[in-house]
Amino acid sequence: MKKILTVDDSASMRAMVAFTLKAQGFDVTEAVHGQEGLDKATASTFDLIISDVNMPVMDGIEFITNVRKLEAYRFTPILMLTTESGLDKKQEGKSAGATGWIVKPFDPQKLVAVVNKVLK
């Protein structure tokens, strides 16, 4: 079973992502902000990380930058799931190490398709 870490300060968004992915057989762990996500990524190993950009404590860009410094996550796919759709923010995410970008609100079927694609 593939393990996914989802990091988002919105409880409803975390619940929707977790519900969507658990229904497809994924093991989903949730974190409320980047620092908690980094702590969980350090304590365990995940096959995929899905992160928001705008969060308190540590935002998604800083979170990705720190995760990419960990040897275990050099090649792990990281998807940004955010309301941010500007090219500057997408480039900032890509430079930090994001694999892909999904704009909220998301279509559950498209999320599952992207997750399956990056996990192959």
Buried (B, 14 or more C-beta within 10 A) or exposed (E): EBBBBBBBBBEEBBEBBBEBBEEBEBEBBBBBBBBBBBEBBEEEEBBBBBBBBBBEBBBBBBBBBBBBEEEEBEEBBBBBBBEBEEEEBBEBBBEBBBBBBBEBEBEBEEBBEBBEEBEE
